[in-house]
Amino acid sequence: MIRLSRKLSSGWFAAAGAAALFSWSVHPTEAYAAQLSCGQTVTADIVLTADLLDCPGDGLVLGADGITIDLNGHTVDGVGLGVGIRNNGFDNTVLTQGSGTSARVQQFDHGVRLGSGASGNVVKGLTLHDNELAGIELDNAEDNHVRDNLIDRQAQRGVLITGGSSGNAVADNTITANQGEGVLVQDSTDNRLEGNLIADSGDGGLILEGSGGNTLLTNTVSDSSDGAIALRLGSNGNLVRSNTSSRNQDAGLTVSDSAGNHLRSNTLQDNGDSGIVLQSAHGNTVTGNDVSRNTGGIELSQAHDNLIESNVADHTTGDGISLELSLNNSLRLNQAGHNGSRGILVEGEAAPGTGNRLVGNTTDANQGGGIFVSKAVHTLQDNIARGNDGWGILADPGNADGGGNRASGNAEPAQCAGVVCTP
């Protein structure tokens, strides 16, 4: 039988309370060497000895718990139907590539599919390409590990996690040139996506829909035809930390119709829209992100009760930070300088007690002025505005001056209006 050695993956405990991600070593010489036929059910450890070509339905089917299939550098090939390797609910199996040669699963509806009840399985080191619906799908599957795979050129998604799947780890995969989303998580909770390279997706790069409690950590998302990372439709309570996005055609990170998410220490630059967009998104925490060099930095629209703190929103072609019809937000200690328009813009009237608080922000060398706050009744305190082309701070009547605001070197000689500024 195959011996499995297990060790903790480095960095897996980067977030508190995370489950362990395992790295498996397989010894295929101790397994049974076999040439199987298309659609065969596998019930013992095997090492494939030849390709399976033009399978009319499924390629291989898992038929027992605890077994290992080593593709051994061979190809499992279909005709656009079925599943390359199907697991309909077995546990603790391993699908791997034991040789130094690429092992491919290609031209099926799904490359690998872990179905209802499949738990504790490992999919590692495979190449999945030219499948129709998904390279790898997890449907109502729990505590599985998908890592170190190349998932390339599916007609739809690279990875699909759906149907209430939970506790799964998708880590260190290269997910490229898929015509739909790179990774789509639907109606699934407590999954971890870490260290994946997601590029050239025909839709969004990494998308959560109706999915809460997931962790997105140190993923790199680039060159998507839509946005890089999106949390939408009730994706609540997720952690999005230390991810990187660049050159995506829409926003770097969008949260819409979702609440209670934590967006921390992400680098979201050179995207076709704003670095971070909150739309009808409430009670989120946005801290320590770098959203420089986008068309806008951080954009809130009808988004309430959010904390926007210690972010860098520099060198955008538009506004560094903008709020529209958004209430009870706290903007603290952000840097918004050298932008093509204003450093910080707040638009929309607020009833007493519902205004936004701007405290301790720095806005330097913006082409449209430092801080502009229209309508009432928002609070400005301890902000700094220097060297802007226009007003340092311009606040319409009815806003609250919390004191401590400073301005100098701005193009408007009066420096500030609506609040008192010292140099």
Salt bridges, closest charged atoms under 4 A:
GLU30 OE2 - ARG3 NH1 2.94
ASP51 OD1 - HIS74 ND1 3.18
ASP58 OD2 - ARG86 NE 2.82
ASP130 OD2 - HIS129 ND1 2.65
ASP130 OD2 - ARG153 NH1 3.88
GLU137 OE1 - HIS110 NE2 2.72
GLU137 OE2 - ARG113 NE 3.04
ASP139 OD2 - ARG113 NH2 2.85
ASP148 OD2 - ARG147 NE 3.12
ASP152 OD2 - ARG153 NE 2.66
ASP172 OD2 - ARG147 NH2 3.50
GLU181 OE1 - ARG157 NE 2.85
GLU194 OE1 - ARG192 NE 2.84
GLU209 OE2 - ARG232 NH2 2.94
ASP223 OD2 - ARG247 NH2 2.89
ASP270 OD2 - ARG293 NH2 3.07
GLU309 OE2 - ARG332 NE 3.27
ASP319 OD1 - ARG342 NE 3.13
